[in-house]
Amino acid sequence: MEFSTVVQKRKSIRDFDGKPIDPAILRDIVQEAQWAPSWVNSQPWKVYVAIGKTLETIKSEHLARITAGEKGNSDFPHAARESFGTYPLKNMQALGEHLGTFLKGDFSEFSAAQSRLYRCGAAVYITIPKDAPEWAIMDMGGFEQTLMLSATNKGIASIPAYEFVKFPDMIRKHLGIPNDEQLAIGVGLGYASDNPMNAYRSVRVSLDDMLVIKD
């Protein structure tokens, strides 16, 4: 695809068809993402991918914990929306209104999709060292975005979500992630289902509201 097409085509898919992804394609996606920039070439990220039986076990245990009302305990502290600041909070509120209109006020399917980890065909977990500086988070974000763009270019949809890293003890247990690595984010990959929910696309702020160019 043309680069502009890849960028514009990538969006968060909230219901996949559950079909598996060829492990060779997953390897290619991660390898391409390795070309993301990093501070002094530190490349602080490590990647763990759950597929097949491991993924099904994670999905099952995740749903059981949600059903039991267990609260999340992610490695990165959960932040209240208000802590992001006035400008981001305004954008979040606009999203809520826009999404509410799209869903006609019924968020039940939206919430259910989170509980089942979106029925993704592969769950990608990205870690950085626990003793890494905050700059490593920026590097990890660049890697994450490059990974999703690579997937899009190969016809594979994605969604980055807190839901994947909500219960880090469970993920560590099933993927063998050591305690000196912190789970930063999870990305669901797969092929989009025909669920109408997948037609939703969030609105971006006006370019003039966020861009300043000075000569």
C-alpha positions in Angstrom: 0.0 0.0 0.0 1.0 3.6 -0.3 2.1 5.0 3.0 -0.7 7.5 3.3 -3.2 4.7 2.7 -1.6 2.6 5.4 -1.8 5.4 7.9 -5.4 6.3 7.1 -6.6 2.7 7.0 -5.3 1.8 10.5 -7.9 2.1 13.1 -8.9 0.2 16.3 -10.9 -2.9 15.5 -13.1 -4.1 18.4 -14.2 -7.4 17.1 -12.1 -9.8 15.1 -13.3 -13.0 13.5 -11.0 -15.2 15.7 -9.1 -16.7 12.8 -5.4 -17.5 13.5 -2.5 -15.5 12.0 0.4 -17.3 10.3 3.3 -17.2 12.8 5.6 -16.3 9.9 3.5 -13.1 9.3 3.7 -12.2 13.0 7.5 -12.6 12.8 7.7 -10.3 9.8 5.5 -7.7 11.5 7.7 -7.6 14.6 10.9 -7.6 12.6 9.7 -4.5 10.6 8.7 -2.8 13.8 12.3 -3.2 15.0 13.2 -0.3 12.7 11.4 2.1 14.9 13.7 4.8 16.3 15.1 4.5 19.9 17.2 6.6 22.2 20.9 5.9 21.5 19.6 2.7 19.7 18.7 1.3 23.2 15.8 -0.7 21.7 14.3 -1.2 25.2 11.3 -3.2 24.0 10.8 -7.0 24.2 7.8 -8.7 22.6 5.7 -11.6 23.6 3.0 -13.0 21.4 0.1 -15.2 22.5 -1.6 -17.4 19.9 -3.5 -20.7 19.8 -4.0 -22.5 23.1 -2.0 -19.9 25.1 -4.2 -17.1 23.8 -7.4 -19.1 24.4 -6.3 -19.7 28.0 -5.6 -16.0 28.5 -8.9 -15.0 27.1 -10.8 -17.5 29.3 -9.0 -16.4 32.5 -9.4 -12.7 31.6 -13.1 -13.2 31.2 -13.4 -15.1 34.4 -11.7 -12.3 36.3 -13.8 -9.6 34.7 -17.0 -11.6 35.5 -15.8 -12.0 39.1 -15.5 -8.2 39.3 -11.7 -8.2 39.8 -10.1 -4.8 39.4 -7.1 -4.3 37.1 -3.6 -4.0 38.4 -1.5 -3.0 35.5 2.3 -2.3 35.8 1.7 1.2 34.6 -0.5 2.9 37.2 -4.0 3.5 35.9 -4.5 7.3 35.4 -7.8 9.2 35.8 -8.8 11.0 32.7 -8.6 14.3 34.5 -4.9 13.8 35.1 -4.2 14.1 31.3 -4.8 17.8 31.4 -7.5 20.2 30.0 -6.8 19.8 26.3 -6.6 16.0 26.2 -9.7 15.8 28.5 -11.7 17.9 26.1 -10.8 15.4 23.3 -11.8 12.5 25.5 -15.1 14.0 26.2 -15.7 14.7 22.5 -14.9 11.0 21.8 -17.5 9.9 24.4 -20.2 12.0 22.8 -19.3 10.9 19.3 -19.1 7.3 20.2 -22.4 7.5 22.2 -24.1 8.9 19.1 -22.7 6.1 16.9 -23.8 3.4 19.4 -27.2 5.1 20.0 -26.4 5.2 23.7 -25.9 1.4 24.0 -22.4 0.7 25.2 -23.1 -2.9 26.2 -21.5 -4.6 23.1 -18.6 -2.2 23.4 -17.9 -3.3 26.9 -18.4 -7.0 26.1 -15.8 -6.7 23.4 -13.2 -5.7 26.0 -14.1 -8.6 28.3 -13.4 -11.1 25.5 -10.2 -9.3 24.4 -11.9 -8.4 21.1 -11.7 -12.1 19.9 -8.2 -11.3 18.5 -6.2 -13.9 16.6 -3.0 -12.9 18.3 -2.2 -10.8 21.4 1.1 -8.9 21.3 2.5 -7.8 24.6 5.3 -5.2 24.7 7.5 -4.8 27.7 10.3 -2.4 28.8 12.7 -2.8 31.7 11.4 -1.8 35.1 14.4 0.4 35.7 14.2 2.1 32.3 13.9 5.9 32.2 10.7 7.6 31.0 12.3 8.0 27.5 12.0 4.3 27.0 8.2 4.7 27.1 8.5 7.1 24.1 10.6 4.5 22.3 8.1 1.8 23.0 5.3 3.9 21.6 7.2 4.3 18.4 7.7 0.6 18.2 4.0 -0.1 18.9 2.9 2.3 16.2 5.3 0.9 13.6 4.1 -2.6 14.5 0.5 -1.7 13.8 1.3 0.0 10.6 3.3 -3.0 9.4 0.2 -5.2 10.3 -2.1 -2.9 8.4 0.1 -3.1 5.4 -0.3 -6.9 5.5 -4.0 -6.7 5.7 -4.2 -7.4 9.4 -6.2 -5.2 11.7 -5.2 -4.1 15.2 -6.2 -2.5 18.5 -3.9 -1.2 21.3 -5.6 -1.5 24.6 -5.1 -1.3 28.4 -7.4 -4.3 28.6 -4.7 -6.6 27.5 -2.3 -5.6 30.4 -5.0 -5.3 33.1 -3.9 -8.5 34.9 -0.1 -8.6 34.5 0.4 -11.5 36.9 -1.7 -13.7 34.6 0.2 -12.7 31.5 3.5 -13.3 33.1 2.5 -16.7 34.2 1.4 -17.8 30.7 4.2 -16.1 28.7 7.1 -16.4 31.0 7.7 -12.7 31.3 10.3 -12.0 34.1 9.6 -9.6 36.9 12.2 -7.1 35.9 10.2 -6.3 32.8 7.0 -4.1 33.0 4.1 -4.8 30.7 3.6 -1.5 28.9 0.8 -2.3 26.4 -1.0 -5.0 24.6 -2.0 -5.0 20.9 -4.7 -7.3 19.5 -4.1 -8.4 15.9 -6.4 -10.3 13.6 -8.9 -10.1 10.8 -11.9 -7.8 11.3 -15.4 -9.4 11.6 -18.5 -7.9 10.1 -19.7 -6.6 13.4 -21.2 -3.1 12.8 -19.1 -1.8 15.7 -16.0 -2.0 13.5 -17.4 0.7 11.3 -16.7 3.3 14.0 -13.8 5.7 13.5 -12.9 8.4 16.0 -12.6 12.0 14.9 -9.2 13.8 15.0 -9.0 17.4 16.1 -8.6 20.1 13.5 -5.0 20.5 12.3 -5.1 24.2 13.1 -6.1 23.4 16.7 -2.9 21.4 17.3 -0.3 22.7 14.9 2.0 25.7 15.1 4.5 26.5 12.4 6.7 29.6 12.7 9.0 31.0 10.1 
